[in-house]
Amino acid sequence: MPSNKGLIGKKAESLAVDFLKVNGYKIIERNYFTKFGELDIVASKENCLCFIEVRSRTSTAFGLPEESLTSIKKRHLELAARYFIKVRNFKDPICRFDMVCILFDKNQSPISIKIENDII
């Protein structure tokens, strides 16, 4: 059985997908696993291949969701994205890394959802 953190993570990713679609993104892949780590969402928008990290928090006691992305995680995202591009045979795509940040209240209802572009 998934942990509460795992359930929140799955809920956050589903909310992120819906949010991205409303904002003009076309979802290509979800939860793409590589030896370098996982890509939460791969999407396209305006001829750009977007690698999207989903970050969520149920409290701001330890900071906002966007503050949880470490330099090590960013490096793993870059490596995973390069692997995705190679395996999927994309030829010199225009790429960027985005992050969807979701803050939940104590009842696990979303308080805020926002996107940050070009996080790397």
PLY file of the C-alpha trace (Angstrom):
ply
format ascii 1.0
element vertex 120
property float x
property float y
property float z
element edge 119
property int vertex1
property int vertex2
end_header
0.00 0.00 0.00
1.45 3.41 -0.97
2.45 5.76 1.83
0.57 8.99 2.45
3.49 10.80 0.80
3.15 8.51 -2.23
-0.58 9.15 -2.45
-0.05 12.90 -2.25
2.61 12.59 -4.97
0.24 10.72 -7.29
-2.52 13.24 -6.61
-0.10 16.10 -7.31
0.98 14.57 -10.63
-2.63 14.10 -11.74
-3.46 17.70 -10.82
-0.31 18.84 -12.64
-1.33 17.00 -15.83
-4.77 18.62 -15.77
-3.21 22.04 -15.09
-0.72 21.62 -17.93
-3.40 20.58 -20.42
-5.49 23.65 -19.55
-2.38 25.77 -20.11
-1.70 24.42 -23.60
0.72 21.55 -22.97
0.36 18.24 -24.82
1.34 15.34 -22.58
3.77 12.91 -24.20
4.80 10.72 -21.27
4.25 10.33 -17.53
6.56 8.71 -15.00
9.34 7.91 -17.45
12.00 5.92 -15.62
15.68 5.90 -16.57
18.83 4.77 -14.80
19.39 8.45 -13.96
16.01 8.96 -12.32
12.40 9.62 -13.20
10.91 12.28 -15.43
7.52 13.09 -13.89
5.99 14.51 -17.07
7.26 15.03 -20.59
5.12 17.36 -22.67
5.27 19.69 -25.62
4.18 23.27 -25.95
4.72 25.61 -28.89
7.30 23.33 -30.56
9.26 22.97 -27.32
9.92 19.67 -25.56
9.25 20.26 -21.85
10.54 18.11 -19.03
8.33 18.85 -16.06
9.11 18.15 -12.44
6.17 18.08 -10.03
6.79 19.33 -6.51
4.21 19.38 -3.74
3.98 20.12 -0.04
1.26 19.75 2.56
2.79 22.48 4.72
5.22 25.34 4.37
7.00 24.38 7.60
9.99 23.17 5.57
9.61 25.67 2.74
7.60 25.98 -0.46
7.42 23.18 -3.05
9.69 25.07 -5.46
12.38 25.29 -2.78
12.68 21.50 -2.59
14.46 21.02 -5.92
18.15 20.36 -5.24
21.07 20.81 -7.59
21.60 17.03 -7.54
17.99 16.46 -8.63
18.41 19.05 -11.39
21.46 17.18 -12.67
19.54 13.89 -12.66
16.71 15.56 -14.59
19.17 16.76 -17.23
20.67 13.28 -17.61
17.25 11.62 -17.75
16.10 14.14 -20.37
19.18 13.48 -22.53
18.45 9.76 -22.29
14.78 10.32 -23.25
15.78 12.41 -26.27
18.25 9.78 -27.43
15.95 6.78 -26.93
12.98 8.53 -28.55
15.18 9.66 -31.45
14.40 13.37 -31.22
16.64 15.37 -33.55
17.99 18.54 -31.90
14.78 19.47 -30.08
14.26 22.81 -28.41
13.94 21.87 -24.75
13.26 23.40 -21.40
12.71 22.26 -17.84
9.58 23.40 -16.05
8.24 22.74 -12.57
4.65 22.51 -11.38
4.39 23.48 -7.71
1.36 22.42 -5.69
0.59 23.35 -2.11
-2.04 21.29 -0.30
-3.97 22.15 2.87
-4.22 19.77 5.84
-7.21 18.05 4.16
-5.11 17.35 1.05
-7.01 19.85 -1.07
-4.90 22.03 -3.36
-4.42 25.59 -2.16
-2.26 26.73 -5.05
-0.92 25.36 -8.33
1.63 27.24 -10.38
4.21 26.59 -13.05
7.75 27.85 -13.18
9.51 27.78 -16.55
13.19 27.27 -17.30
14.19 25.95 -13.88
17.55 24.65 -15.10
0 1
1 2
2 3
3 4
4 5
5 6
6 7
7 8
8 9
9 10
10 11
11 12
12 13
13 14
14 15
15 16
16 17
17 18
18 19
19 20
20 21
21 22
22 23
23 24
24 25
25 26
26 27
27 28
28 29
29 30
30 31
31 32
32 33
33 34
34 35
35 36
36 37
37 38
38 39
39 40
40 41
41 42
42 43
43 44
44 45
45 46
46 47
47 48
48 49
49 50
50 51
51 52
52 53
53 54
54 55
55 56
56 57
57 58
58 59
59 60
60 61
61 62
62 63
63 64
64 65
65 66
66 67
67 68
68 69
69 70
70 71
71 72
72 73
73 74
74 75
75 76
76 77
77 78
78 79
79 80
80 81
81 82
82 83
83 84
84 85
85 86
86 87
87 88
88 89
89 90
90 91
91 92
92 93
93 94
94 95
95 96
96 97
97 98
98 99
99 100
100 101
101 102
102 103
103 104
104 105
105 106
106 107
107 108
108 109
109 110
110 111
111 112
112 113
113 114
114 115
115 116
116 117
117 118
118 119
